[in-house]
Amino acid sequence: MKRKLPDRKAQAKRAALNALRRARRKAERAGVKLSEWEGEFLGSVEDRLKTFGRAFGDPEKGAPGEALSAMQHVKLKEIAAKAAGEKKTLSRRGFKKRTKPDE
């Protein structure tokens, strides 16, 4: 008896919903107060995932089999890091002058 192949879109949807719920639960347990925008972001993305199966409409913003866009992944990671109490500083460097190797 052959098994059906797993539905990749449904699998991505479940993984994204679980990640959203984990981030929210982690923040509640740690007592971290999420900003109004972060709470609204988590709620709206969860609603769109439940309704449409993916949280973005433009196919250029994410991979075809993914449920979240690239920027939504980044924001979700930032919220999860905030809930975990990790401070992530941006390390941006300016352009450097090239040095010629000694001949």
Buried (B, 14 or more C-beta within 10 A) or exposed (E): EEEEEEEEBEEBBEEBBEBBEEBBEBBEEEEBEBEEEBBEBBEEBBEBBEEEEBBBEEEEBBEEEBBBBEEBBEBBEBBBBBBEEEEEEEEEEEEEEEEEEEE
